[in-house]
Amino acid sequence: MLNESELKAVVSEVLAGLGYRVEGPIPPAETKADEPRVTGTNWQNPEAMKEMLTTTPARIGIGRAGARYDTEAWLKFRMDHAAARDAIFHEIGDEFVEKLGAVPVTTMTRDRHEYLLRPDLGRRLDEASVALLREKCVGSARVQIVVVDGLSGIAVERNAMDFIRAFSDGLKLNGIAGAGTMGTPIFVRKGRVAIMDHIGETLKPELIVELVGERPGLVTDESMSAYFCYGPNLKAIESDRTLISNIHRGGIPPVEAGAHAANLAAKILAAKVSGVKLGL
């Protein structure tokens, strides 16, 4: 083990080799007193910070210990990160699909890891699923509900049922009901948003309303989106879709979102367009 003088000689030699001029002995490192711990309560403007905290779930004013988060904030970060990972790999059980009364299908992805690495495969049904849709589902329905696990199966489990109930009631209030109105519900495992295009090409519904689990973050792991596409087909592009996002208990409650979605569906059906062409 090198003693202090030998270590300084090595450091001087390295610095000289890098082109630095080393004149005289290397001064000892300055020892700074530990910085005071900045907590989540000693803000410069406490009233403004408290008001801001009521308007956002973002991580602000959490405090620090030196250059690091304080322990409580760091543990909360780790917990939320773990919840996000769990949401991505969560598998929705058959019991939930049965409650939906949906026809279960899957995409061309073989497992969850391939689903994450190959988004393109999550946009196409496998051959067996296409055959099952043609056998079990009503074609040319006016409104087709599609539920997709997406990047958060937890979001779908916690929000889809309430959304669909409110949406169905809302359609009736808008005078959209009767034979041929609602297609057979479809549940897609390991699906991406654009799976609606392949389903549209297969069943030819007038309008698809797709519920999909959103990418989880550090604020929530249970956010769901509702996508609308009029006349969905394999030539559809992203601007053809209309979106309601952030459907969860901390955002737009699923019942409220379902009621709003029914009104939106009525406007889309009347205008016969969706996405940017709708002009909302």
N, C-alpha and C positions, 0 to 999 in steps of 0.2 A: 504494500500500500504506500502511495506517495505521501510524503509529508507536505506541509504547507508551502515551503520554499520550492520544492521540486514541482509541485502542481503549478505554481506561478510561472516557473521556467517553461513548462510545457505550454501553458496558455500564451506566454509571450512569443514562443516559437511559432505557434499556430497563427497568431495574429500577424506576425512578421511575414509568414508565408502567404497570407492573404493580401499583403500589400499595405498593412497598417503600420504606422510608425509607433514603436513602443519606446517611450523615453522614461526612464526611472522605474521604480517599483509600481506594481499594479495596486491602486488604492483599494482598501477593503470595501465590500459592498455596503451601501447605506442601509441601515436597518430602520424601516419605517414603522411607526406605530400602527397597529391594526386600525383600519378604517372603522368608524362607528357603524353599527348595524342600522340600515335604513329599513324601517318597518312599514307595514301597510297603514299606519295611522299618523305618522309624523309628516304629512304632506305640507307643502308650503301654503296651499290654499285648500284647507280641509272641506269647506262648504262646496266649492266647485267640483272637487274630486268626488264627493259623496253624490252630488247631482249627476255627474257623468256615469257613475257606477250603476245608477238606476236605469240608464238608457242602453247599456250594452253588456253582454256577457264576456267581452274581450278581457284578456289578462292585462289590466292596467292597475297601477298603484299597489303592486303585490309586495314590494319591498325586496331587499337584497342583503346579503352578508358579504361584504367586500365586493368582489366581482361576480359573485354567484347569487342565484336565487336563494331566498331563505328556505328552510327545510319544509315548511308547510306548503309553499308554492311549488317546490320541486316534487314533493310527493303527489300533489294534486295533478301536476303535469304528467307524471309517470302513470298515475291511475287512468287519466283520460286517454293517454296514448295506448294503454293496454285495452281499454274499452273499444277504441277505434279498430285495433287489430282483431279483436274478438268479433266485431260486427262484420268485418270483411270475410272472415272464414266461417261465419255462422251458417249452418244448414237448416233450412226450414223443414219441419217435419211433415209427414203425410197427413197427420190429423188436421193441421191448419189448411192444407189444400182441400181436404174433404169438406171442411166448414165453408170454404169459398164456393164449393160446388163446381170446381174448375177442372178442366181437362189438363193434366200435367204433361208438359213436354220439356225437352231439353235442347240445348244448342250443340254445335259441333265440338265444343270443348270437352275434353275427357275428365278433367278434374279442376279443382279450384286454382291450383298454381298455373295451369295452362290458361285458364280464364283470365288471370291477371296479366300474363305475358302476351297473350294473343287476343286483343280486343276484337279483331276481325272475325274470329271464330264465334264470338259471342253475339254476332249480328246475323247468324244463319242457323236455322233449325237443322237437326240431322234428318236423314231420310225417313226413319221410323216415326219421328214427330210429325213430319209433313203428312204422312199417310194417316196418322191418328187424327189429326185435325180434320182432314177430309171425311173421315169416317164418323167422328163424334160431334162435330160442330156444325152449326147452322151457317150456311153461306149467304152472302149478300145481306147481312143484317144492317140495320140502320146505325146502331151503336154497338161496338165491340169492346168489352172490357178485357184488358190484358194486365196481369200482375206479374212483375219480374223481380226476382230477388236482388239483382243488381249488386252493388257494392255494400249493401247493408240489409241482410235478411231481417235483422232486428227491427229496422224501420218499417218494413212491410208488415211484420207480425203485429206491431203496436198501432199501426194507423190504417191499414187497408180496409178492414172490416167496417169501421165507423165511416170512413170515406164513402165506400160503396153503398151503404145504407142511405146516407144523406143524398148521395148522387142519384140513386134510383128514385127516391121520393121527389127530388127536385125535378127530374125529368117529367114525372107525372104532373107536377104543378105547372110545368111549361107546355103541357099538352102533348108530350112525346111519350106515347105508350101504345100498347096494343101488340097484336101478332106481328112478328118480324122485326120489332123494334130492337130488342136486346139479343145479342148473340150469346152463345154459350161461353161463360167465363173461361179464360185460359190462364194457366200458371206456367211460367217459364223459369227453369233453373239455369243458372249461370248465363244470364242474358244481359245484353247491352241495350241501350235505348233504341237503336235502329233495328232491333229484332221485330219491331212493329211493321217495318217495311216488308219483311219476308212473310209475316202473317197476313198482311194486307194483300200481298200478291197471291197468297194461297186461298183466302176466304172471300176476298173482294167486299169487305164491309164499306159502308159509306164513311163512317168515322170510327177511328180507334182512339180510345182513352186508355193510356198505359200508365200504370202505377209502378214506380221503380225506386229501390232503395238508393239514396244518394251516397256519394263518397263521404265516409265519416271523417270528422275532424276532432279538434280538441275542445270544442264547445258542446257538440252533441254527436251521438252515434245512432240516432233514431230519426233522422230527417228523410222524408220521402218526397218525391216529385210526381206530378201528374202531367204527362205529355199528351197533346191532342194532334191528330193529323187527319185531314180530310182527304179521302181517296188515297190511302197509303199504298205505295208500291215500291218496287226496287229502284225506281228512278227518283224517289223523294230525296230532298236535301234538308239540311238542318233548318234552313229558313222557312221550310214548309210546316214546321211544328210550332205549336203554341204551348207555353209552359206555365204551370203553377208550381213553385218550389217552396222549400222550407216548411213542409207540412209535418208538424210535430207539436207536442204540448208546449214547447217554448217558442214556437213560431206561429204558423197558422194552424189552429186546432183542426183535426181531420174532419169533424162534422161541418165546421164552417167552410173548409176547403171543398168538401163534397157538394155543399149547397151552391157555392160559387161556381164550381165546375159544371153543374147542371145548367146554370144560366149561360155560361160560356159555350157549352155544347149546343144549346139552342141557337145562339148567335152564329156559330160556325155552320150548323146545318142550314140555317136560313140564307147565309151568305154563300154557302158552298165553297168556302176557302178557309184555310187556317194559316198560321204563321204570319209573316210580315204582310202578306196580301190581305189579311183580315183588317189591318189598320187600327188596331186597338192601342 
